Amino acid sequence: MAPKMIIKKLNTMFHKHSRWLFGGFTIVIIISFMGFLTPGQFGCDGFGSGSGMTVGTAFGEKVTLGDLEQIRRENDVLARAGMSMGRDMDYSEAFQRYCLEVAARRQGLAVGDAEVIDFVKKFPVFQENGQYSPARYKEFKENLVRAGGSDELFVEALRGVLLSAKLQNQLGYNRVVTDGELEAFYRRDNVKYDVKTAIFSTDAYLKDVKNDPAAMKAYFDEHAGNYRISGKVAAFLVEFPNARYLKEAEAKATDAEVKKFFDTRPQLFVKLAKDGKMPEFEACRKEAKAEFIKAACRDLAMRHAYEFAAAAYDAVSEAGDGRAEVFRKLAAKEKAEVVDTGLVDFNAPAIGKISSPELLQNLIAAFDNHWVTNPVAAGESVFVGLARERIPEKAATFNEVSAQVAADYRNAEATRLATEAAAKAEESLAAIEDGTARLKAFNELKGCTIREFRFSPAGEFPPMELFPSAGAAMRLNVDEVSKVLPAEGGPQLAILLKRTPADMKDFESKKEQLRSSLGNMKRELSIGVFEEEFMTQCQLDPKLVQR
């Protein structure tokens, strides 16, 4: 997995739940306002057998298919209580969650029954008039059992959520920052640097590059892997506009449902707070109802899109070459228009007027096996697509990209010439022992542009294009010249003119703000260490991901 991906998954899990403080650690809870107490089937469409099959390792422990199926079942139960964004967790996501729980237990963390009970009692879904309602919890359990679940499964699912919350708390919170660390950090961060830089602009050396067709062809041959002709995909799209479900959403907007929505989504009404105090429901009933209807429209559009996608998936898989006709007939039943996208580049920023990289990637992937995409929300609609044609990406020939090759070759040659000029200047300056004479020679350099600037790490930032020179200057002595610095637009040389120590007069007044910033830095470092270990110690069988 890519760097930062694992910890993002950790954060995502918490941000799928709204802001509540239980027992000193943070859990975020998002309540699904529809259907959380209604009967219905749930379960995992797993592999059907082989639950004991080893599918990965987590910190040296074997992970079986059964372990992941258990996590998926727990996710289904959490979804029924409104604590998950959906009941379609794949095996890769289940593996990540399982590994987080293993990591927490390795840290000596545990969640007792009392903590789970306390959480349930404070959970809004199981409250009535601001108090825990045993009747509401009993109704939930009865529906859970009818759907094939159990109270024990729900308790273990909650235990997993709370355990991962404790892990997040231990990783990132309560990082102690000493006064000595604060002072050292402040002194380092508030130094002021006066710098001169010599910019050997690539553009200035383009005039010295000869147009050599043979050299350009040789450049292409050397860098052929960089030149690709984008693939294309064509599809039929069915749109489910949120607005189509306005009447149905309005019908659901009873006082009780709107009040529950208001209580469980305080973040939506922060903008109405006055003097730091959140508004009462009666004071913003109108706004709460509008937000409820808006969210209900989105939910209904997504629900209808999922139902359509499931029906289309089954019908299309049996239709052979008649896929398009079957898809159109299903769309007609929905009274939905089918839009032909035409051929769209794999790297296109939008599909017509639909700006959704996720939808485009779904279409590209769907062509390989199942033709029908997952529902994808974009703007004020949800879309389901049928991939009907795909032209694979291919290697470009020289003639197809000759103009781009010519531009790239000229830029590469100009950069080489500019770098050679900068290296000669560096060599000549290094030979001058007297600092004053070296600065004078620096100011008289040819083939470059001289710029002077001041910066401080604490907030007086240098111009973006001079960041390489600024970074080098922090490590230089006064009148010392840097090595050649690669930079966008052309190489640079930097010379430090002056270093001014930090002014400590504001240190005391900024101390606590600085303590928070430094604590955040320590937290990021701790998370980074965890992430690195996580990525190396948790490995899932790639075949399972593909399947």
Order of alpha helices (4+ residues) and beta strands (2+ residues): alpha-beta-beta-beta-beta-alpha-alpha-alpha-beta-beta-alpha-alpha-alpha-beta-alpha-alpha-beta-beta-alpha-alpha-alpha-alpha-beta-beta-alpha-beta-beta-beta-alpha-alpha-beta-alpha-beta-alpha-beta-alpha
